[in-house]
């Protein structure tokens, strides 16, 4: 038991072999096993804009924002509770009724939910209201490691040409509950 003395992002293990008669040295098996209990918590949360030079009207399942959440630990849940997005778009009428969904991937590559092996839908479809898209009560247990959460939208087929589609997240728009408390992101 080394306690917290050797906690770091990188840890190197070295082996020294001595070949007395020149026959060589072989390491057959190495096992590094974690035995500590570490409560899951968000190590980092990064909000990323998904840039599109042109979004055609009538398109569905277009990713607009990505939130990368890195969870560390090995016990107790880290639960994504809610997300709030603020529109900077031309107007709310660009988007279809119930045209917003949240999906999750295990990496930063978006795959439409309609494809085999596609993204996992994690929240009910919702509508933009007063320039805000809110997903309350998501209750998605984030696994250890990277999870990317995507805001995906459907654009109406009647949306005017050259409309701006843009979103932001204000401080405290991402809420994650863990056994050690509630965590909100971005900080500012």
FENDA-V181310 format. One record per residue. N is the residue number from 1. SS is DSSP state (hx for helix, st for strand, lp for the rest). PSI is psi in whole degrees, -180 to 180 (none if undefined). NEAR is the number of other C-alpha atoms within 12 Angstrom. Layout:
N:SS:PSI:NEAR + N:SS:PSI:NEAR
This chain:
1:lp:118:9 + 2:lp:-3:9 + 3:lp:-143:10 + 4:lp:3:8 + 5:lp:-37:8 + 6:lp:20:12 + 7:lp:126:11 + 8:lp:169:9 + 9:lp:-24:8 + 10:lp:139:7 + 11:lp:127:10 + 12:lp:137:10 + 13:lp:130:10 + 14:lp:153:8 + 15:lp:142:12 + 16:lp:125:10 + 17:lp:141:12 + 18:lp:122:12 + 19:lp:103:10 + 20:lp:-39:8 + 21:lp:15:7 + 22:lp:15:8 + 23:lp:-11:9 + 24:lp:169:11 + 25:lp:140:13 + 26:lp:136:12 + 27:lp:117:12 + 28:lp:-41:7 + 29:lp:135:7 + 30:lp:129:10 + 31:lp:123:8 + 32:lp:116:9 + 33:lp:129:7 + 34:lp:128:11 + 35:lp:-8:12 + 36:lp:155:13 + 37:lp:117:13 + 38:lp:119:19 + 39:st:135:21 + 40:lp:141:28 + 41:st:157:34 + 42:st:117:36 + 43:st:-36:23 + 44:st:149:24 + 45:st:121:30 + 46:st:130:27 + 47:st:129:32 + 48:st:135:23 + 49:st:137:22 + 50:lp:108:26 + 51:lp:136:16 + 52:lp:130:14 + 53:lp:-31:12 + 54:lp:130:15 + 55:lp:114:29 + 56:lp:151:24 + 57:lp:151:25 + 58:lp:1:20 + 59:lp:145:21 + 60:lp:159:24 + 61:lp:47:35 + 62:st:123:33 + 63:st:133:38 + 64:st:-35:38 + 65:st:153:37 + 66:st:132:34 + 67:st:116:41 + 68:st:120:31 + 69:st:121:39 + 70:st:113:27 + 71:st:132:32 + 72:st:159:26 + 73:lp:172:25 + 74:lp:5:19 + 75:st:159:21 + 76:lp:146:22 + 77:lp:153:28 + 78:lp:110:35 + 79:st:122:33 + 80:st:115:39 + 81:st:-48:29 + 82:st:158:30 + 83:st:143:40 + 84:st:129:35 + 85:st:139:41 + 86:st:132:27 + 87:st:136:30 + 88:lp:14:22 + 89:lp:167:25 + 90:lp:-47:18 + 91:lp:159:25 + 92:hx:-26:31 + 93:hx:-3:27 + 94:hx:-26:34 + 95:st:143:41 + 96:st:153:28 + 97:st:135:20 + 98:st:39:25 + 99:st:10:29 + 100:st:135:38 + 101:st:159:39 + 102:st:132:43 + 103:st:157:39 + 104:st:145:38 + 105:st:162:30 + 106:lp:2:26 + 107:lp:-173:23 + 108:lp:28:25 + 109:lp:119:22 + 110:lp:136:32 + 111:lp:126:25 + 112:lp:144:25 + 113:lp:-22:23 + 114:lp:-17:14 + 115:lp:150:11 + 116:lp:130:9 + 117:lp:18:15 + 118:lp:-174:18 + 119:lp:157:29 + 120:st:122:27 + 121:st:127:27 + 122:st:-2:32 + 123:st:152:27 + 124:st:149:24 + 125:st:145:25 + 126:st:168:27 + 127:lp:148:27 + 128:lp:135:31 + 129:st:121:22 + 130:lp:34:15 + 131:lp:12:24 + 132:st:135:26 + 133:st:117:35 + 134:st:133:31 + 135:st:92:32 + 136:lp:160:23 + 137:lp:48:20 + 138:lp:-49:29 + 139:lp:46:21 + 140:st:119:29 + 141:st:115:27 + 142:lp:129:35 + 143:lp:162:27 + 144:lp:137:25 + 145:st:-163:24 + 146:st:133:25 + 147:st:134:36 + 148:st:126:36 + 149:st:129:43 + 150:st:133:41 + 151:st:120:46 + 152:st:139:44 + 153:st:158:39 + 154:st:129:34 + 155:st:135:35 + 156:lp:150:27 + 157:lp:-14:18 + 158:lp:8:16 + 159:lp:137:24 + 160:lp:149:20 + 161:lp:155:17 + 162:lp:27:15 + 163:lp:146:23 + 164:lp:130:26 + 165:lp:111:37 + 166:lp:144:32 + 167:st:160:31 + 168:st:169:30 + 169:lp:125:33 + 170:lp:167:21 + 171:lp:136:18 + 172:lp:13:22 + 173:lp:-17:30 + 174:st:123:38 + 175:st:123:34 + 176:st:127:37 + 177:st:136:29 + 178:st:174:29 + 179:lp:-17:18 + 180:lp:-1:18 + 181:st:-172:17 + 182:st:134:20 + 183:st:132:28 + 184:st:145:29 + 185:st:165:29 + 186:lp:161:25 + 187:lp:-41:16 + 188:lp:none:13
